[in-house]
Amino acid sequence: MKSIYLITNPDGTMKLYEFVVIFGTFMLILAQIPSFHSLRHINLISLVLCLSYSACATAGSIYAGHSSKAPQRDYSISGSGPHRVFGVFNAVAIIAATFGNGIIPEIQATVAAPVKGKMFKGLCLCYMVVCCTFFSVAMSGYWAFGNGAAGTVLANFLVDGRPIIPKWFFILTNLFTLLQLSAVAVVYLQPTNEVLEGKFADPKSDQYSARNVVPRLMLRSLAVALATVISAMLPFFGDISAVLGAFGFLPLDFVMPAVLYNVTFRPSRRNTIYWVNLVIVIVFTVFTGVASVAAIRQIVLDAKTYKLFANV
C-alpha cells in the first residue's frame, strides 16, 4: 500500500504504520467470515493471486535485469565466515516459515473424511505452487539484482523512488500482492477463531444467533486489533519470519512428525523407518537450535534500526 501510495504521490507524508492500520481495518471486515468451510473460495482466490503476482514479479525482474536503469549486479557472497554461516541458518528459518504454509491445508483436510487422501492431495498442490512461485521469483530476482536483492524483491523495482519497470505494471503487481496478503491473513486467522469460539460459543445455538454472533464479532475484532497494533509497532517482516520459522515451523514441520510416528506406531529398531525418523529428529533439532540463535543474532545486529512504529 505504501509503495503504491509513493508511486502515485511521491511527495506524500503518510507513514507505514498508517497503512498498517488501514489494512487492519480492512481485515476487521474479512475476519468475520464464519468458518473453515467458507475458506475454499478464499483459497482459490489466494491461489490465483499468488500465481499472478509471482508471475508479475518474475517478469518484472527479467525486465529490470535487461534495463539500463538497473543497478550494478554483484554475485559475490558478502560478510565473514561466521556471518555467512549464521546467515544461511537464518535463511533456512525463513524458508521453513514460507513452506509452513502447508499446515493450513493439513488442518482443513482433517475436518472431514477421508483425511489421508485429501491431506496428501492438498499438500502436493500446496508444495507444487510454493516451489513454482518462490523459486521462479528467487532465481529471477537474484539474476536481476545479485546480492543486492531485497527480502521483498518488489522493493528492488524502485531506484531512488522511481520504478525501473512500467509504472502501471508496478502498481498491478503490488495490488495483486496486497489482495493475496488479505486472503492469507483470513486463512491464518481461522485456527485462532476456532479455538476462541470453541471456548466461548454455544454449540446448541444457531451460528447466526445473537448468542454466537456477538462473541464472534468481539473476539475476532479483538484478535485483529491486537495483531494490527503489534504489526504497526514492529514492521520488521524478515527478522520476525526467521524467529517464527526457527522456534515454530522447524520443530513443528520436521521434528514433531518423526517423534510422533515413532511413539505412535513403535516401529522396530531393526526397521529402516525408525532410524530415518531418528536421524530427522537429531538433524532438525540441531537445525532448530542453530537457526534460533541465528534469528536472535540477526535481530540483535539489526537492533540499531529498530524503533516502535518505524517507517521502514
Secondary structure as GFF3:
##gff-version 3
##sequence-region A 1 312
A	DSSP	alpha_helix	2	8	.	.	.	ID=ss1
A	DSSP	alpha_helix	16	30	.	.	.	ID=ss2
A	DSSP	three_ten_helix	36	38	.	.	.	ID=ss3
A	DSSP	alpha_helix	39	65	.	.	.	ID=ss4
A	DSSP	alpha_helix	81	99	.	.	.	ID=ss5
A	DSSP	three_ten_helix	100	102	.	.	.	ID=ss6
A	DSSP	alpha_helix	103	109	.	.	.	ID=ss7
A	DSSP	alpha_helix	115	145	.	.	.	ID=ss8
A	DSSP	three_ten_helix	146	148	.	.	.	ID=ss9
A	DSSP	three_ten_helix	153	157	.	.	.	ID=ss10
A	DSSP	beta_strand	158	159	.	.	.	ID=ss11
A	DSSP	beta_strand	162	163	.	.	.	ID=ss12
A	DSSP	alpha_helix	167	200	.	.	.	ID=ss13
A	DSSP	alpha_helix	210	233	.	.	.	ID=ss14
A	DSSP	alpha_helix	237	244	.	.	.	ID=ss15
A	DSSP	pi_helix	245	249	.	.	.	ID=ss16
A	DSSP	alpha_helix	250	250	.	.	.	ID=ss17
A	DSSP	pi_helix	251	255	.	.	.	ID=ss18
A	DSSP	alpha_helix	256	265	.	.	.	ID=ss19
A	DSSP	alpha_helix	272	301	.	.	.	ID=ss20
A	DSSP	three_ten_helix	302	305	.	.	.	ID=ss21
###
